Amino acid sequence: MALVPCQVLRAAILLSYCSILCNYKAIDMPAHQTYGGSWKFLTFIDLVIQAVFFGICVLTDLSSLLTRGNDSQEQERQLKKLISLRDWMMAVLAFPVGVFVVTMFWSIYIYDRELVYPKLLDNFIPPWLNHGMHTTVLPFVLIEMRTTHHQYPSRSCGLAAVCTFAVGYILWMCWIHHVTGVWVYPLLEHLSPGVKIIFFAAVTVIINVFYLVGEVLNNYIWDTQK
């Protein structure tokens, strides 16, 4: 795909995420007023990750256009740093966390929505915003993977970073429960302590699997071996 259409596409995706975030933050929900605010929800954290990632993508595209035909080595160095940051975010955060949020949300929603997205939330969050947070993330990140080749880090470093994020969020949820006495997601209220440990371990494994899926898919699309 040509560079200019990719630029327009990324800019449009970035604007859509900015719109989703603004509309979400404008909602006056009781959960936003409690300890941790919106930051206790993985969905919101993922939206911020996606917005920052596509912001870096747009910045990289603009820098690439500005440095085209320019022999400045310093500008080339800065551009390479941006590209490295973009690729790292895609590999470690944007793809695995985005795919995890979409698949886990809709899997639990189909089984019993009250465990993850109580019907009460329909009074606050319109359907289009719900899909903006939990559905379009997947096609957007797949479009980015298809239009741009991303250099993945070494597998050990990538998996270590993904594990760090997963464990960090799990500890954040546990801390919120320690402070408030309430779990972020209703699903956790129904699990015994032993089952919670198994669930958290399974979640960490799943997000690591999505990292590997992203790496394999990226290599398959761009046929890096050739």
N, C-alpha and C positions, 0 to 999 in steps of 0.2 A: 504494500500500500504506500502511496506517495506521502512525502513528509508533511505537506500542507494539510491534506485531509486528516492525517493523524493528529496534527496540532489542533485542528478545529474540534475533532472528536474528544480529545482529552480535555480541552477547555470546556466543552459542553458538559462532560461528566463532572468536572470540578464544580461548575456552576450548579448542577443538580444536587450535589452533595451539600454545597453551601445553603441551598434553599431548604433541603431536608433538615439540616441542623438548625437553621433559624426557626423553621416552623415547629420543630420538636421542642426547642428551648422556650418557645413562646407559649407552649401548653402549660396551663396552671394545674399540674397534677400534685396530689398530696405527697407522692413518693419523691418528688423533686425537692421537697422542703425538709426531708428527713436526712439523717447523717449519711454523708457520701454523695448526696444529690444524684445527678444524672450519671456521675462517674462510677456508681456501683453497678451499673448495667453494662454487660459486655457489648450489647448492641450499640450503645452510645460510644463506647471506647472504639469499637470497630468503625463507626461512622467517622470519628475523628482521624483514625488511622488512614482510612480511604481518602478523606479530604486532603490530608497532609501529603499522602503519596501522590495523588493526581496533581496537587499543587507543585510538587517537585518535578513531576513529569512535564508539566507546562513550562516551568522555569528552565528545565533542561532543553526543551524544544526551542524556547526563545534564545537561550544562550548559544545553541547550536547554529541558529540562523544568524545571530550577531557576529559569531566568530568565523563564519564561513568566508573563506578568502583572506582571512587575517592570519598573519604569520607569528603573532604574539604567542610565545611559549607559555607565558604566565596564564593567559586566557585559556589555552589548551589544557593546562594543568587543572585549572578551576573547573573546566567542563568535565574532565575525566573524574574529578571528585564528585560532581553532581551525578554523573552517570553511575558511579559506584554506589552512591547513597540510594539512588532510585532502584537499582537492581537489588540491593540488600533489603530494602523495604518491601519490594515485591515478593522476594523469596521467603523472608522470615515473618512478615506481618500481613501485608495486604492479601496475599493468596490464602495461606493457611487459616488465618483468623476469619477472613471473609467467608470462605467456603464452610468453615466450622459453624459460624453463626447461622448461615442460611440452612444448612442441612440439619443441625441440631434443633433449631427453632421449629421448622416445619415438621420434623419427625415427631417431636413431643406435642406440637399443636394438633396434629392429626390424631394422635393417640388420646390426648386429653388436654385441651387448651387451657383449662384451669390451672394446670401444673406450671405453665410458663407465661401465659398471656390471658389472664382472667377476662371474662366477658365484660366486666366493669370497665375495662380500658377502652372499649368501643365508644364509650361516652366522651372520651377525651381525644383519642387518636383516630382520625378518619382512615378508611381503608387504603387510600392512595399513599398515605404517609407510612402506614404499616408495611406496604409492599416496598416502598422506598427504603425502609430500614432493613427489611428481612428478605427481599426477593431480588431487586435489581443489582444488589452487590455482586451476585454471582456472574450474570452476563457482562457487567462492566469490567470485572477483573479478567474474565476470559477474553474479552475484546482486546484489552491491553496486552495480554499474553500473546494473542494472535498477531497483533500489529507491530510488536517490538520484541526483539530478542533480548533476554535478560541473562546476565552472567551470574550464575548461582555461586555462593561461597562454597568452601569445602563442606562435605556432608556433615562432618563432626561439628564444625563451627555452627552450621545452620541449625542442626538439631539441638545443639546446646542453647542457642539463642531462643528457639521456639519453646524449649522446656522451661527456660527462665521466665518467659512471658506467661506460660500456662501456670506454673507454680506461683508466680507473683500474683496473678489474678485470684487463684484459689486462696492464698493467704490473705489477700485483701477482703474476700468474701467472709472468711473466718473471722477476721478482725471486726468487720461490720456486725457480724452476729454476736461477737463478744461484747461490743459496745451497746448494741440496741436490743439484743435478745431475739432478733428476727432475721431469718435467712432472706437473702436477696430474691431468691426464686422459690415459689411455693413448693416446687418439687422436693426441695431439700428438707422441708418440714416432715415429709412422710418417710424419710430414710433413717434407719438406725445408725449410730456412730460407725459401726463396722462397715455397713453398706456404703456410707458416705465416703469412707476411705477408698473402697473399691471403685466407687463412682468417680472420684477425683482422679484416681490412677488411670481409669479407662479414658477419661476426658483428655488427660495428658497424652496418652498413647494415640488417641484419635487425631489430635491436632498435629502430632508428629507424622502420622500417616499422610495427612493432607499436605504437609511440607514435601514429603517424598513424591506424592502424586503430582504436585506442582513442578518439581524438578524433572520428573519423567516426561510430563506433558510438554514442558518447555523444550526439552531436548528432542522430543518426537516432532513437534511443530517445526523446529528450526533445523533439525537433522545436523546437530553439531558435530557428529562423527565425520560427516563428509566435509 
